[in-house]
Amino acid sequence: MDNNILEGQLRECYGRVVYTHKTHEKCADILQKKLGCMKNLQLVLLAITTGSFITTVVGDAKTGAIIGSVLSAILLFLNSYLKDYDLGSIAQKHRQAAGDMWLIRERYLSLLTDLKMQTKSIEEILKERDALMIELSAIYIGAPSTNYKAYSMAQKALKELEDMT
């Protein structure tokens, strides 16, 4: 196999892993931020709901009861959503996938270096490349899906900010 062809393929694989790694990191960031906002919203709604029910005892019972009931319903909906979708757990799965991909990314980079320095035979490099593809496939199968917003954020981080971490 021509070294240039192999190098091109390894660079392509490396680039895809870099993008996927960063996209999973951004997905985790998005989910953590969303979870934080929802938790804060829960606290605010709970405080206002409690205050409105206290108002029923001390002040205008009807208004306090209406406000408390509406906010209680919203809080119930929010709690149900958070119960069904464990955003923290999903974010952690994205972080795990990103961590696993980081190692694969570094191994692809090492293969490119080995190819350029000719420290390994082409057969050894091909064998490692094939093993990496299998490992990467297993990571993809276990990883949660990403979304366009995370991909766009990853693209910006990589192209504009040159954030390769």
Number of C-alpha atoms within 10 A of each C-alpha: 8 7 11 11 10 17 16 12 14 20 16 13 18 20 15 12 21 21 19 23 26 26 26 29 25 25 28 26 17 17 19 18 15 14 17 14 12 16 15 12 14 17 13 13 18 17 12 16 22 15 14 23 21 16 18 17 11 10 12 13 14 12 14 20 18 14 18 23 15 12 19 17 13 15 19 13 12 16 15 11 13 15 10 8 11 12 20 17 13 18 23 19 18 26 21 19 23 26 16 17 23 18 13 22 24 14 16 23 17 12 24 20 14 16 20 13 9 12 12 14 11 16 10 14 20 16 11 15 19 12 12 17 13 12 14 17 12 11 17 15 10 12 18 16 11 16 12 10 13 20 19 13 17 25 18 13 18 17 11 9 10 10 12 12 10
